[in-house]
Each structure stands twice: as structure tokens, then as C-alpha cells.
């Protein structure tokens, strides 16, 4: 059993690397199996299809984001320190999954194939409510979108730098984007 899970993990690691560098659509299962030195039928033993393989790589991020937002909704913090913690923790979550974000951004059709687009917009809307409350102006909503989206972009654009260097600057910029009129 351990050997099966090792092979499965190796397949996911190689696929993640190829998907991020070439895009999901431009990476064949044959390329993945050749890189691993296994047959395509052996790959199909572990994953029924390319979509199944992609889903297995993306699902941990989906699950983590859902748990993150749901946990924050159960114990919201509405003061400035709580908002800052939310931004910091969100950044760290996105940093852990930056390879998946690169993969998805490189081939946006992955969002549609896995029905992720609406879920991502839903998480963002829920995070905005946690940051600013349920009643926000269009300007506040735009600022929060810039804050959250900018932090996510930084996890990809600056992935080659140390976490501490990127996180501090990204969270500070996100907090500034929220603006001085952020409700407490």
C-alpha cells in the first residue's frame, strides 16, 4: 500500500511541475509517464484521467481554502488586529499552494474544467465580509479585492524569494489597500 501511495505522490509531483511550466492542456499523460519511467497504463492505474490527476493536485488547496474561510466565519475578529491576522494567515495559506496557483493561472481553462471559478469568487466575497463586514461600499469592495488578489499574485510572482520577505511587504500593501476608512 505504501508503494502505491509513493507512486501516486511521485506522479502528482511530476504532473504539478509539468503543469506549472507547460500548462495543463499542453502536458500529456505520456510526458508524465515518460518522465517517471512508468507506462501510461501504470499511470491510469492511479488516476482514471488527466482531469482526475489535476483534481487530485488542486483539491488540497480547495479543501484548505474552504476550511480556512469556514473557520474564520465561526470565530470572526472585527478589530484591526484580527483583520491583520486574517491577511497574514491568508497569505501563508496561498503561499503553501503557490505551485497550484501557478498551474491554474497558467491554464485558466483549469478553473472551468474543475468548476473552480465560482468557488474562488465565493471565497473572496466571504473573506471581504470577514475583513469589512456585510455592508461595504463599492469602493471598499474594490479595495478589498485588490488587497486579496494582490496578495495571491505576490505568492506566485515572488515565489523565488523567502516567505518572510514577501509576506511582510504583501500584507502591509494589502492592509494599505483596505484603506484608512476600514471599519473596526
N, C-alpha and C positions, 0 to 999 in steps of 0.2 A: 504493500500500500504506500509506503514512504517513497518507493521508487516512482510510482505513478504521479504522486504529488510533486516530486522533484522534476520530472519531465514536464509536467503541466506548468510549473513555475518557470522552467527554462524556456518553454515555448512562449509564455507571456512576456518574459524579459526581452527575448529577441524580437517578438512582434511589436512590443512597445517602442523599442529602439528604431525599427524599420518604419513603423507607422509615423513616428515623430519626424524622422528625417525625410521620408519619401511621400508621406500621406497614406491614408488607409486605402484609397482606391488604387493607388499606384504600387501597392505592395501585394504580391501574390502569396498564396499559401505555399506554393512551390519554393519561392525565395526563402520563406521562413524555414521550411523543412530542410532545404539545402544548407542553409546557414547552420542549422543544428546537426546536420549529418543524420537525419532520420528520413523515413519515407513519408510521402503525403498521406498514405493510409494510416500511418502511425500518428500523424498529427490529427487526422479525423477521429482517431480513437479517443482523443482527449477533448476535441472541440468539433461539434457537428458541422460548423460552418464558420466562415470568416466573421459573420455578424456575431456568432456565439463567442468567438475569441475576442472580438472588440468589446463586446458587452462585459466579458469577464475582466477586462482591463479597466473599463470605465466604472463598473458597478461599485467598487470600493469607494471611489470619490463621491458617487451619488449617495451611497449609504452614509458616508461621513458628513456630507452637507446636510442631509435630511436630519440626522441625529443632532448636529450642531444647532440648526435653526430651531428644531423642536425643543431641545433642552433650554435654549435661551428664552423661548416663549414661555416655558414653565416657570422660569425664575428671572423675569426681566429686571434690568437695572436701569433706572431712568436718570441717574445723575451723570455728571461729566466723567467721573472715574469709571463708571460702568460702560459708558459708550466707548471710552478709550480701550478698556479691556476687550470689548466686543471686536473692535477694529484689530487689535493685536492678535487675538485668538483666530479671527477670520483669516488674517494674513498668514498665520502659521499653518492653518488648515490648507489654504490654497498653495502654500509653498510645498507642503508634503505631496501634493498632487500636481505639481507643475508639469511633470512629464506628460500626464494625461491631458492637461490643458493645452500643451503644445500640440499634441496629437489631434485634439478636437479642432483647434484653431487652424491648424494646417489643412484640414479637410473638413470644412464646415458641414458637408453633407452628412457627416457622422452624427451631428445633432439631430437631423431629421430622421435618419435611419434608426436611431435609438429613442426617438421621441423625447429628446432631452431639452429642446429649446424652451418649451412652455414651463417645464420644471425649473429650469435655471431662472427664468423671469419670475416665477413664483417665489423662489428662494430670495431673490433680490428684493422683491416687494415686501416680503416678510421681514427681511433684515432692515429695510428702510423704516418700517413701523417700529421695530425694536430700537433703532437709533433715534428716531424723531417723533414717534407717537403716531396715532392713526390719522390725525388731522394735520396735513402738511400742505404748504403752498406748492405751486408748480416749481417755483424757484428752489425751494428746499428739496423737493423730489429730484430735480436735476442735479443739485449739488451732491446729494447722497448717491445718485447713480454714478457720477464722476468719481466720488470717493471710493466706492466699492469696485467699480470697473477698473479704475486706475491702479488700485492695489493688486487686483488679479493680473493686470498687464505686467506689473513690475515683477511678479513671480516668474514670468516667462522671459521677459526682456533682460533681466539681470540675474538669471539663474546661475551664471558663472561666478557671481560674487558671493561672499559669505552672507549667510542668513542675517546675522546681526547688523551688517552694514545696510542691507536692503530694507529690512523690516523697519528700522528706526525712521529712515527717510520716508518710506512709503506710508507708514502710519501717521507720521507728522503731516505729510501732504494731504492725506485723507481727512484728518481732523480739521485742517485748514479749509479744505474744500467744503466741509459741512457748514462752515461759516460761523461768524460770531453770534448770529441770531438763533443758534441751535437751542431748542428748549431744554430745560434741565429737569 
